[in-house]
Amino acid sequence: MLYLTQNNGRTVECNGWDDVKKNLSVYVSPNELLQAQSMIKAGCDQWNFVYGFCVDTLTVSAPGGKKCGPIKTNMRTVTLTLPQHWMAALINLDLSGYDDDDIDQLELFTHYMRKTYGTAIPLDYDPESGNFMTWHDAREFGVLACDVYEVTFPITKQGAADGV
C-alpha cells in the first residue's frame, strides 16, 4: 500500500501509481514519477516530490499494514566519475544550454547505463568530490578533460555486475 502525504498535511491511501498521480498536490514531471517508481521498486520506503517550497511525501507500507522503518535493502549501486556539466541533464532532465555534441555524448552514456545497469537516473552525487580530471568515466563517450563529480546510480538490471 502507498500513502501520499500532501503538502497540506492530508494523507491519502493510494492503491497504485494511478492513485498517487491523481492525488499529488504538487507538479510532478513524468520523468520524476518514473524515477520515484524505480526507487520504490528498488527498495526505498519513502519518496519526496518537491516543487518549489512544496513537498508531497510518498510512503510505502510493509505487509500487514505496518509502516516501514528505516530502509532495509541490499540495493546495489555503481559510482562513476562524471562531468559536472552533465548534472543538470542527469538530475533535472534539462538539456537546455547543451550543444549537439553534449547531447550526443549524453545519449551514448544514458544508452550504455540503461543497457548495463538498467537506469540512467542517478540516486545522488557528491559535490565535495569535485575536481579536474583527464581520465574519468565519460571519456569513452567523447568527453575531454573536465571538472567531475562522483555520481551514484542504482543497479536495477537483473544480472548486472556490482558497481564500484
SULLINHU-V138637 format. One record per residue. N is the residue number from 1. PHI is phi in whole degrees, 0 to 359 (none if undefined). OMEGA is omega in degrees with one decimal (* if undefined). BURIAL is b if it has 9 or more other ideal C-beta (glycine too) atoms within 8 Angstrom, else e. Layout:
# SULLINHU-V138637
N:PHI:OMEGA:BURIAL ; N:PHI:OMEGA:BURIAL
This chain:
# SULLINHU-V138637
1:none:178.7:e ; 2:247:177.3:b ; 3:238:180.0:b ; 4:251:174.7:b ; 5:264:-176.2:b ; 6:284:-178.9:b ; 7:305:-179.2:e ; 8:276:178.3:e ; 9:96:179.6:e ; 10:286:177.8:e ; 11:253:-178.7:e ; 12:243:175.4:b ; 13:279:-177.4:e ; 14:244:-179.2:b ; 15:271:179.7:e ; 16:177:-175.4:e ; 17:291:175.8:b ; 18:295:176.1:e ; 19:296:178.8:b ; 20:301:-178.3:b ; 21:301:-178.2:b ; 22:294:-173.5:e ; 23:259:178.0:b ; 24:297:178.3:b ; 25:256:176.5:e ; 26:239:177.8:b ; 27:292:176.7:e ; 28:227:178.9:b ; 29:288:176.9:e ; 30:302:179.1:e ; 31:291:178.4:e ; 32:292:177.3:b ; 33:296:177.4:b ; 34:297:178.4:b ; 35:297:178.4:b ; 36:298:178.5:b ; 37:300:179.6:b ; 38:297:-177.0:b ; 39:289:176.6:b ; 40:295:178.2:b ; 41:297:-179.2:e ; 42:282:174.9:b ; 43:124:176.7:b ; 44:292:-179.5:b ; 45:257:-179.8:b ; 46:206:177.5:b ; 47:217:177.6:b ; 48:256:172.7:e ; 49:264:-174.6:b ; 50:247:174.2:e ; 51:220:-174.5:e ; 52:63:178.1:e ; 53:260:-178.6:e ; 54:255:-177.6:b ; 55:224:166.6:b ; 56:253:-177.5:b ; 57:246:177.3:b ; 58:259:-179.8:b ; 59:236:178.8:b ; 60:260:175.2:b ; 61:262:177.7:b ; 62:279:175.0:e ; 63:305:-178.3:e ; 64:89:176.2:e ; 65:85:178.7:e ; 66:281:176.0:e ; 67:289:178.6:e ; 68:289:174.7:b ; 69:270:177.6:e ; 70:301:-179.2:e ; 71:300:176.7:e ; 72:240:-175.5:e ; 73:212:173.2:e ; 74:254:-178.1:e ; 75:300:177.6:b ; 76:269:-179.1:b ; 77:225:172.3:b ; 78:228:178.8:b ; 79:245:-177.8:b ; 80:238:175.6:b ; 81:264:-171.9:b ; 82:233:-178.6:b ; 83:301:177.6:b ; 84:299:-176.9:b ; 85:289:175.7:e ; 86:274:-171.3:b ; 87:300:179.9:b ; 88:299:-179.5:b ; 89:287:-175.8:b ; 90:286:-174.6:b ; 91:269:-176.3:e ; 92:259:-177.9:e ; 93:56:-176.7:e ; 94:250:-178.9:e ; 95:262:179.9:e ; 96:294:-179.9:e ; 97:91:178.3:e ; 98:266:175.3:e ; 99:272:-176.0:e ; 100:300:178.8:e ; 101:296:177.7:e ; 102:300:-178.3:b ; 103:295:177.0:b ; 104:300:179.6:b ; 105:296:178.4:b ; 106:297:178.4:b ; 107:296:176.5:e ; 108:299:-179.7:b ; 109:297:-177.0:b ; 110:294:175.5:b ; 111:298:177.5:e ; 112:300:-177.6:b ; 113:295:179.6:b ; 114:297:-179.3:b ; 115:291:-174.6:e ; 116:274:-172.9:e ; 117:243:176.8:b ; 118:97:179.7:b ; 119:204:174.9:b ; 120:239:-179.7:e ; 121:260:-176.5:b ; 122:288:172.0:b ; 123:279:-171.1:e ; 124:194:169.7:e ; 125:219:-177.3:b ; 126:254:-178.5:b ; 127:294:178.3:e ; 128:276:179.3:e ; 129:272:-174.7:b ; 130:297:171.4:e ; 131:199:-179.1:e ; 132:265:-178.9:e ; 133:221:172.0:b ; 134:273:-177.0:e ; 135:257:-179.6:e ; 136:225:-174.1:b ; 137:285:178.0:e ; 138:260:-177.7:b ; 139:300:-178.9:b ; 140:293:178.0:e ; 141:257:174.8:b ; 142:97:-179.2:b ; 143:274:179.8:b ; 144:278:179.6:e ; 145:306:-177.4:e ; 146:195:172.4:b ; 147:286:-174.5:b ; 148:228:170.8:b ; 149:233:168.8:b ; 150:274:-175.2:b ; 151:238:-177.5:b ; 152:254:179.6:b ; 153:239:172.8:b ; 154:283:173.2:b ; 155:259:-176.8:b ; 156:253:-178.6:b ; 157:277:177.4:b ; 158:295:176.6:e ; 159:84:178.2:e ; 160:286:179.4:b ; 161:291:175.8:e ; 162:297:-178.0:e ; 163:274:-177.0:b ; 164:287:*:e
